[in-house]
């Protein structure tokens, strides 16, 4: 393998390792999303527990009022039957029963209005409870998907990273120390790319035309041609 070819392969490996590091950082940000989902789920669970308690209380209150209404209607029927039977002889007693009956009717109207309000509150509470339970289930599914996808991708990246690190060491052993030092300096100065591939007759990075001298240097097994403009090593097929 030509010296420049080994250097170019090292550049490809390093570029991919940099990309893997960025992907792993992205996975770390997905952990932040997981934490956010967990916090949302914790709050939803609290809200759902409170909503369930509210629904239970409203249902019990509505049941109590239905029983009260049944008793009230039964008493009203008794009083109406009593008046209709003609068994009450005293006009004063008739008047008293009629007043009590009228009062029961008034209370019945108030109770029915109150029950209607309760039913509206109950319906709204049940709707809100259902929405939160749906949201909680969706969050659980989303969290499970993220965890599974993250674990699979993290394992895949870790395997690729380990293989690339081994290949990187093998390539570095093929290169002289002074070349590696220059390579690392160029990488640090030029955005992580120290070796550019020739594209046509241009430097693949800065797009400046290469010279005939560079073409000759590429044919030398130990040649390390560089771009006269950006200073990167230049690799090309020969």
Wavefront OBJ file of the C-alpha trace (Angstrom):
o trace
v 0.000 0.000 0.000
v 1.345 3.440 -0.968
v 2.112 5.808 1.876
v -0.469 8.344 0.699
v -3.053 5.586 0.351
v -2.506 4.498 3.967
v -2.775 8.128 5.040
v -6.006 8.547 3.071
v -7.446 5.396 4.629
v -6.519 6.798 8.044
v -8.375 9.995 7.158
v -11.472 8.005 6.175
v -11.328 6.071 9.437
v -10.860 9.228 11.507
v -13.710 10.983 9.692
v -16.001 8.065 10.377
v -14.924 7.969 14.028
v -15.743 11.673 14.293
v -19.152 10.999 12.756
v -19.751 8.165 15.231
v -18.867 10.463 18.140
v -21.402 12.993 16.852
v -24.032 10.281 16.509
v -23.360 9.150 20.066
v -23.788 12.741 21.225
v -27.119 12.775 19.406
v -28.070 9.640 21.306
v -27.190 11.449 24.518
v -29.642 14.187 23.533
v -32.275 11.481 23.003
v -31.718 10.528 26.648
v -32.773 14.077 27.500
v -35.964 13.433 25.529
v -36.439 10.231 27.517
v -36.060 12.130 30.782
v -38.561 14.717 29.578
v -41.027 11.971 28.676
v -40.526 10.334 32.063
v -41.245 13.650 33.792
v -44.357 14.133 31.679
v -45.501 10.603 32.504
v -44.932 11.168 36.209
v -47.043 14.335 36.092
v -49.714 12.607 33.986
v -49.884 9.751 36.486
v -50.467 12.237 39.300
v -53.097 14.074 37.257
v -54.826 10.797 36.365
v -54.930 9.722 40.029
v -56.469 13.076 40.924
v -58.936 12.855 38.023
v -60.012 9.362 39.062
v -60.644 10.590 42.591
v -62.681 13.499 41.220
v -64.728 11.168 39.000
v -65.399 8.830 41.935
v -66.536 11.733 44.104
v -68.774 13.163 41.393
v -70.341 9.776 40.700
v -71.003 9.222 44.396
v -72.449 12.696 44.760
v -74.663 12.154 41.742
v -75.797 8.806 43.110
v -76.651 10.393 46.462
v -78.664 13.072 44.714
v -80.484 10.487 42.582
v -81.487 8.689 45.769
v -82.574 11.979 47.294
v -84.605 12.742 44.182
v -86.250 9.312 44.272
v -87.224 9.825 47.908
v -88.491 13.300 47.158
v -90.605 12.116 44.223
v -91.993 9.259 46.310
v -93.002 11.697 49.034
v -94.582 14.009 46.461
v -96.622 11.131 45.050
v -97.830 10.261 48.531
v -98.908 13.845 49.141
v -100.601 14.099 45.742
v -102.429 10.818 46.402
v -103.448 12.104 49.816
v -104.907 15.265 48.327
v -106.617 13.337 45.559
v -108.179 10.831 47.984
v -110.212 13.517 49.723
v -109.412 11.982 53.088
v -108.264 15.331 54.457
v -111.346 17.161 55.718
v -109.788 20.294 57.134
v -109.158 23.094 54.696
v -106.219 24.214 56.813
v -104.635 20.737 56.545
v -105.236 20.716 52.799
v -103.555 24.082 52.516
v -100.627 22.885 54.624
v -100.149 19.784 52.464
v -100.307 21.899 49.304
v -97.624 24.258 50.681
v -95.390 21.314 51.550
v -95.975 19.860 48.100
v -95.095 23.159 46.462
v -91.937 23.379 48.547
v -90.987 19.845 47.486
v -91.492 20.791 43.844
v -89.245 23.804 44.282
v -86.563 21.710 45.957
v -86.952 19.084 43.230
v -86.300 21.708 40.545
v -83.206 22.929 42.398
v -81.980 19.370 42.873
v -82.468 18.524 39.203
v -80.524 21.640 38.194
v -77.770 20.680 40.574
v -77.735 17.146 39.177
v -77.475 18.537 35.650
v -74.455 20.591 36.663
v -72.937 17.525 38.281
v -73.469 15.455 35.127
v -71.775 18.140 33.041
v -68.822 18.239 35.461
v -68.682 14.450 35.489
v -68.710 14.245 31.698
v -65.916 16.824 31.455
v -63.869 15.065 34.144
v -64.256 11.701 32.402
v -63.251 13.265 29.070
v -60.153 14.821 30.611
v -59.285 11.552 32.352
v -59.564 9.632 29.078
v -57.367 12.174 27.273
v -54.673 11.954 29.929
v -54.768 8.151 29.975
v -54.415 8.150 26.185
v -51.498 10.583 26.395
v -49.835 8.485 29.084
v -50.118 5.339 26.956
v -48.709 7.184 23.941
v -45.798 8.449 26.030
v -45.115 4.934 27.308
v -45.041 3.569 23.771
v -42.834 6.424 22.579
v -40.433 5.952 25.486
v -40.197 2.217 24.834
v -39.515 2.847 21.125
v -36.822 5.435 21.876
v -35.118 3.162 24.393
v -35.154 0.214 22.010
v -33.926 2.235 19.026
v -31.266 3.954 21.127
v -29.969 0.676 22.552
v -29.784 -0.956 19.111
v -28.046 2.025 17.517
v -25.669 2.508 20.440
v -24.614 -1.144 20.262
v -24.152 -0.944 16.485
v -22.081 2.233 16.755
v -19.989 0.797 19.562
v -19.164 -2.284 17.479
v -18.252 -0.152 14.464
v -16.197 2.188 16.635
v -14.223 -0.700 18.142
v -13.461 -2.133 14.695
v -12.403 1.270 13.365
v -10.123 1.927 16.329
v -8.323 -1.345 15.620
v -8.014 -0.455 11.940
v -6.783 3.025 12.906
v -3.967 1.592 14.996
v -2.938 -0.716 12.165
v -2.835 2.197 9.724
v -0.897 4.427 12.128
v 1.749 1.709 12.493
v 2.263 1.876 8.732
v 3.050 5.613 8.812
v 6.233 7.392 9.987
v 5.882 9.414 13.222
v 6.721 12.701 11.473
v 3.941 12.090 8.930
v 1.461 11.348 11.690
v 2.480 14.527 13.510
v 1.954 16.597 10.379
v -1.328 14.818 9.681
v -2.672 15.578 13.164
v -1.642 19.234 12.920
v -3.403 19.610 9.577
v -6.512 17.941 10.951
v -6.617 20.328 13.889
v -6.107 23.361 11.635
v -8.332 22.370 8.700
v -11.584 21.217 10.274
v -10.632 17.591 10.771
v -9.694 16.904 7.120
v -5.974 16.598 6.467
v -6.172 14.447 3.309
v -8.224 15.463 0.279
v -9.109 13.194 -2.613
v -8.349 14.477 -6.096
v -11.534 14.940 -8.129
v -10.757 15.206 -11.805
v -7.832 17.597 -11.731
v -8.976 19.503 -8.639
v -8.305 19.314 -4.922
v -11.423 17.740 -3.463
v -11.566 20.296 -0.652
v -10.449 23.712 -1.911
v -11.137 23.033 -5.645
v -7.803 24.372 -6.846
v -6.257 22.755 -9.950
v -3.465 20.291 -9.191
v -0.092 20.349 -10.938
v 1.736 17.756 -13.002
v 4.268 17.495 -10.186
v 1.513 16.247 -7.874
v 0.527 13.594 -10.419
v 4.141 12.384 -10.531
v 4.314 12.333 -6.722
v 1.217 10.128 -6.590
v 3.081 7.435 -8.536
v 5.868 7.378 -5.932
v 5.091 4.685 -3.297
v 6.501 7.007 -0.632
v 5.230 10.216 -2.162
v 3.129 12.574 -0.081
v 1.864 15.263 -2.464
v 0.151 18.291 -0.978
v -2.226 20.932 -2.292
v -0.371 24.156 -3.038
v -3.403 26.138 -1.912
v -4.885 24.564 1.250
v -1.864 22.507 2.290
v -3.724 19.196 2.625
v -2.225 15.903 1.555
v -3.627 14.844 -1.804
v -4.720 11.304 -2.619
v -5.631 9.983 -6.041
v -5.890 6.733 -7.980
v -2.897 5.858 -10.134
l 1 2 3 4 5 6 7 8 9 10 11 12 13 14 15 16 17 18 19 20 21 22 23 24 25 26 27 28 29 30 31 32 33 34 35 36 37 38 39 40 41 42 43 44 45 46 47 48 49 50 51 52 53 54 55 56 57 58 59 60 61 62 63 64 65 66 67 68 69 70 71 72 73 74 75 76 77 78 79 80 81 82 83 84 85 86 87 88 89 90 91 92 93 94 95 96 97 98 99 100 101 102 103 104 105 106 107 108 109 110 111 112 113 114 115 116 117 118 119 120 121 122 123 124 125 126 127 128 129 130 131 132 133 134 135 136 137 138 139 140 141 142 143 144 145 146 147 148 149 150 151 152 153 154 155 156 157 158 159 160 161 162 163 164 165 166 167 168 169 170 171 172 173 174 175 176 177 178 179 180 181 182 183 184 185 186 187 188 189 190 191 192 193 194 195 196 197 198 199 200 201 202 203 204 205 206 207 208 209 210 211 212 213 214 215 216 217 218 219 220 221 222 223 224 225 226 227 228 229 230 231 232 233 234 235 236 237 238
